Amino acid sequence: MSIESELDLWNTLSGAELIKAMGDGRFPQLTAINDYIGQSVVDAEHGRVTIDWTPEDKLCNPGGTVHGGYIAMILDNAVCLAAASTFERFTPMLTLSLSVEYLRPVPADRTYRVEGVCVHPGKTRMLSNATITDAEGRLIAQATASVTPNQAFSR
């Protein structure tokens, strides 16, 4: 894709539409971290994102399960994307606070569903929730976060 095509998408798609474009490969992911942690955007709509997450062994702690920091990272990605999906144009978010509840261990090499929902959209401060569930639908972890638009990207 040419830089002109990317800029056209950046300047014309809503937050949710650009997140979908990232998921289906029409717009490059903003960082390589998504590939590293095994994140794949499945869907996005105003105020909600769905991500498939398949963590690899490289993300495991010495106990053999995915390190809590990576669990927090995928939850952080979901809350930020959920908030970004509410904007007329995509704007990356900065996390002000993130509270994570770990409920079950996360074995690697399985696919989990991560869902983020923006429960309080705003111009300067937003509140989002995210959950991780396993293939059986069991809750693995959840988070609540306060985020704010990254002003470096304001248009």
Secondary structure, DSSP 8 states (H G I E B T S, - for coil): --HHHHHHHHHHS-HHHHHHHHHTTSS--SSTHHHHHTEEEEEEETTEEEEEE---GGGB-TTSSB-HHHHHHHHHHHHHHHHHTTSSS---EEEEEEEEEE-S---SSS-EEEEEEEEE--SS-EEEEEEEE-TT--EEEEEEEEEEE-GGG--
